[in-house]
């Protein structure tokens, strides 16, 4: 049975200096259904491949259809890689599994020619000692060496800001030509300064994520950002020319967030 989902009231394509991207889960339905309903109104779709299990990933036929939709709608994709893999794990078998998972996803999605692959470098040691962080960094470096030895291009990958200090990633960024994904919502939640991190990495920021906060709950509509937060966010957006993904996961959140972003950005 076909579900009649609501549509956005207007197109946001080419409205901002940056490209607007939204997740492939706005409606509680298949990824392709989401792309078909949201695609005409935005510049890009963020394909959410959060889980690495094969049953959670699109199949070859899905990829073919996504390619066709991309051509028909003249829309681009970026890919959010799984968050249940650990390139920095102490367990070498887990690290190898993570590398193999990424290799398979790059191969699967290559026909889509994504503009970027967003990657979480999850931190899983049981303690937070200096030696633990150093070993974690070294393990990530080894995993990236394995990954890139298979022909994967580092400059297609953007490392996302997470709950730990992003300074931990500086060592990895200095060795590999990786890009950065600044998740403004994550940084605000952790009490970090998005402007400081953006200024330091500005030339390397390929993609940014934006969403509101309700206490400790992120991925809320932009109405949940405070006036103080907007004073931080807007100057960053005024200088950004990459891809901005509104990482909210419902139609109502998306609709209100797009409307508010337009009004705030253009002071309407």
C-alpha positions as CSV (number, residue, x, y, z in Angstrom):
1,X,0.0,0.0,0.0
2,X,1.3,3.4,-0.9
3,X,1.5,5.9,1.9
4,X,0.7,9.6,1.2
5,X,3.5,11.4,3.1
6,X,3.4,15.2,3.5
7,X,5.8,17.1,1.3
8,X,7.9,20.2,2.1
9,X,6.1,23.4,1.0
10,X,9.0,24.8,-1.0
11,X,12.4,23.9,-2.5
12,X,15.6,24.8,-0.6
13,X,17.8,23.9,-3.5
14,X,20.6,26.5,-4.1
15,X,19.0,28.8,-1.6
16,X,22.1,29.0,0.7
17,X,25.8,29.4,-0.1
18,X,26.2,25.9,1.2
19,X,24.3,22.8,0.0
20,X,21.4,21.6,2.1
21,X,21.4,17.9,2.9
22,X,18.9,15.9,5.0
23,X,18.9,12.3,6.3
24,X,17.4,9.4,4.4
25,X,15.1,8.8,7.4
26,X,12.6,11.5,7.5
27,X,9.6,9.3,7.0
28,X,9.3,5.9,8.7
29,X,9.8,4.1,5.4
30,X,12.5,2.7,3.1
31,X,15.5,4.8,2.2
32,X,14.4,5.0,-1.5
33,X,10.9,6.2,-0.5
34,X,12.5,9.0,1.6
35,X,14.8,10.0,-1.3
36,X,11.9,10.2,-3.7
37,X,9.8,12.4,-1.4
38,X,12.6,14.7,-0.1
39,X,15.0,14.8,-3.0
40,X,13.2,17.4,-5.1
41,X,13.4,19.9,-2.3
42,X,17.1,19.7,-1.2
43,X,20.6,19.6,-2.7
44,X,21.7,16.3,-1.2
45,X,20.6,13.3,0.8
46,X,22.6,11.8,3.6
47,X,22.3,8.0,3.2
48,X,22.2,6.6,6.8
49,X,24.1,3.3,6.9
50,X,24.4,3.4,10.7
51,X,24.5,-0.4,11.2
52,X,27.1,-2.7,9.5
53,X,25.0,-5.9,9.5
54,X,24.3,-6.8,5.8
55,X,20.6,-7.0,6.5
56,X,20.7,-3.3,7.4
57,X,22.5,-2.1,4.3
58,X,20.9,-1.4,0.9
59,X,21.2,-4.2,-1.7
60,X,22.5,-4.1,-5.2
61,X,19.1,-3.4,-6.6
62,X,18.5,-0.6,-4.1
63,X,21.8,1.0,-5.2
64,X,20.7,0.8,-8.9
65,X,17.5,2.5,-8.1
66,X,19.3,5.2,-6.0
67,X,21.5,5.9,-9.0
68,X,18.5,6.2,-11.2
69,X,16.7,8.5,-8.8
70,X,19.9,10.6,-8.5
71,X,20.0,11.1,-12.3
72,X,16.2,11.8,-12.6
73,X,16.2,14.3,-9.7
74,X,19.7,15.7,-10.2
75,X,20.5,15.1,-6.6
76,X,23.7,14.1,-4.8
77,X,24.3,11.7,-1.9
78,X,26.7,11.7,1.0
79,X,27.0,8.5,3.1
80,X,27.1,8.2,6.9
81,X,29.2,5.1,7.6
82,X,28.3,2.6,10.3
83,X,28.8,3.6,13.9
84,X,29.1,0.1,15.2
85,X,32.7,-0.5,14.0
86,X,35.9,0.2,15.8
87,X,39.0,1.2,13.8
88,X,40.9,2.0,17.1
89,X,39.9,-1.2,19.0
90,X,42.5,-3.0,21.1
91,X,41.2,-6.2,19.4
92,X,43.0,-6.7,16.1
93,X,40.1,-8.9,14.9
94,X,37.6,-6.1,15.5
95,X,39.9,-3.6,13.7
96,X,40.2,-5.9,10.7
97,X,36.4,-6.4,10.7
98,X,35.9,-2.7,10.7
99,X,38.3,-2.2,7.7
100,X,36.6,-5.0,5.8
101,X,33.2,-3.5,6.5
102,X,34.3,-0.1,5.2
103,X,35.8,-1.7,2.1
104,X,32.6,-3.5,1.3
105,X,30.5,-0.3,1.8
106,X,32.8,1.7,-0.4
107,X,32.4,-0.9,-3.1
108,X,28.7,-1.1,-2.6
109,X,28.1,2.6,-2.8
110,X,30.7,3.6,-5.4
111,X,28.1,3.8,-8.2
112,X,26.4,6.6,-6.3
113,X,29.6,8.7,-6.4
114,X,29.0,10.2,-2.9
115,X,30.3,13.7,-2.3
116,X,31.6,12.5,1.1
117,X,31.7,9.6,3.6
118,X,31.2,10.6,7.2
119,X,33.0,8.4,9.7
120,X,32.8,8.0,13.5
121,X,36.0,7.1,15.1
122,X,34.4,5.5,18.1
123,X,36.4,5.4,21.3
124,X,36.0,2.1,23.2
125,X,38.8,1.6,25.8
126,X,37.4,1.1,29.3
127,X,39.5,3.9,30.8
128,X,40.4,7.4,29.7
129,X,44.1,7.4,30.5
130,X,46.7,9.1,28.4
131,X,48.3,5.8,27.4
132,X,44.8,4.5,26.3
133,X,44.3,7.4,24.0
134,X,47.7,7.0,22.5
135,X,47.2,3.3,21.8
136,X,43.8,4.1,20.3
137,X,45.3,6.7,18.0
138,X,48.0,4.3,16.9
139,X,45.4,1.6,16.2
140,X,43.4,4.0,14.1
141,X,46.5,4.9,12.1
142,X,47.2,1.2,11.5
143,X,43.6,0.6,10.4
144,X,43.7,3.6,8.0
145,X,47.0,2.3,6.5
146,X,45.2,-1.0,5.9
147,X,42.2,0.7,4.4
148,X,44.1,3.0,2.1
149,X,46.4,0.2,1.0
150,X,43.3,-1.2,-0.7
151,X,42.9,1.9,-2.9
152,X,40.4,3.9,-0.8
153,X,40.9,7.6,-1.2
154,X,41.4,9.4,2.2
155,X,40.1,12.7,0.8
156,X,36.6,11.3,0.4
157,X,36.3,10.6,4.2
158,X,35.2,13.2,6.8
159,X,35.9,12.5,10.4
160,X,33.0,13.6,12.6
161,X,33.3,15.4,15.9
162,X,32.0,13.2,18.7
163,X,31.9,13.2,22.6
164,X,35.7,13.2,23.1
165,X,38.0,16.1,22.5
166,X,38.5,16.6,18.8
167,X,42.2,17.4,19.6
168,X,42.6,13.6,19.9
169,X,42.1,13.4,16.1
170,X,44.8,15.9,15.3
171,X,47.5,13.3,15.1
172,X,45.4,11.2,12.6
173,X,44.6,14.3,10.5
174,X,48.3,15.2,10.4
175,X,49.2,11.9,8.8
176,X,46.3,11.3,6.4
177,X,44.6,13.8,3.9
178,X,41.3,13.3,5.6
179,X,38.5,15.8,5.9
180,X,36.4,16.9,8.9
181,X,32.7,16.7,9.6
182,X,31.8,19.3,12.3
183,X,28.7,18.2,14.1
184,X,27.7,21.5,15.7
185,X,25.0,19.8,17.8
186,X,27.5,17.3,19.3
187,X,29.9,20.1,20.1
188,X,27.3,22.3,21.8
189,X,26.1,19.3,23.8
190,X,29.6,18.6,25.1
191,X,30.2,22.3,25.9
192,X,32.8,22.6,23.1
193,X,33.3,25.8,21.1
194,X,32.3,25.1,17.5
195,X,33.7,28.4,16.2
196,X,37.1,27.6,17.5
197,X,37.2,24.1,15.9
198,X,35.7,25.4,12.7
199,X,38.3,28.2,12.5
200,X,41.1,25.7,13.0
201,X,39.9,23.3,10.4
202,X,38.0,25.6,8.1
203,X,39.9,24.6,4.9
204,X,39.3,21.0,5.7
205,X,35.6,21.0,6.7
206,X,33.7,19.2,4.0
207,X,30.4,18.7,5.8
208,X,28.7,19.9,8.9
209,X,25.7,18.6,10.9
210,X,23.3,20.8,12.6
211,X,20.4,20.0,15.0
212,X,18.9,21.3,18.2
213,X,19.3,20.2,21.8
214,X,16.9,19.5,24.5
215,X,19.0,18.9,27.6
216,X,21.1,15.9,26.8
217,X,18.9,14.9,23.9
218,X,20.3,16.0,20.5
219,X,18.9,15.7,17.0
220,X,16.0,17.9,18.0
221,X,14.5,20.7,15.8
222,X,16.5,23.9,15.4
223,X,13.9,25.7,17.6
224,X,15.7,24.0,20.5
225,X,18.9,26.1,19.9
226,X,19.2,29.0,22.3
227,X,19.8,32.6,21.3
228,X,23.3,32.1,22.6
229,X,23.8,29.1,20.4
230,X,22.6,30.9,17.3
231,X,25.2,33.7,18.0
232,X,27.8,30.9,17.6
233,X,26.2,29.0,14.7
234,X,25.3,31.8,12.3
235,X,28.8,33.3,11.9
236,X,30.0,29.8,11.0
237,X,27.3,29.2,8.5
238,X,28.0,32.6,6.9
239,X,31.5,31.4,6.0
240,X,30.7,27.8,5.1
241,X,30.5,26.7,1.5
242,X,30.3,22.9,1.9
243,X,27.4,20.6,2.8
244,X,25.2,21.3,5.8
245,X,23.1,18.3,6.9
246,X,20.1,19.0,9.1
247,X,20.3,15.8,11.2
248,X,16.8,15.5,12.3
249,X,14.7,12.4,11.8
250,X,11.1,13.4,11.3
251,X,9.2,15.4,8.8
252,X,7.9,17.9,11.4
253,X,11.3,18.5,12.7
254,X,12.7,18.9,9.2
255,X,10.0,21.3,8.0
256,X,10.3,23.6,11.0
257,X,14.1,23.5,11.0
258,X,14.4,24.5,7.4
259,X,11.9,27.3,7.8
260,X,13.8,28.6,10.9
261,X,17.2,28.2,9.2
262,X,16.1,30.3,6.3
263,X,14.7,33.0,8.5
264,X,17.7,33.1,10.7
265,X,20.2,33.1,7.9
266,X,18.5,35.8,5.9
267,X,17.3,37.7,9.0
268,X,13.7,37.5,8.1
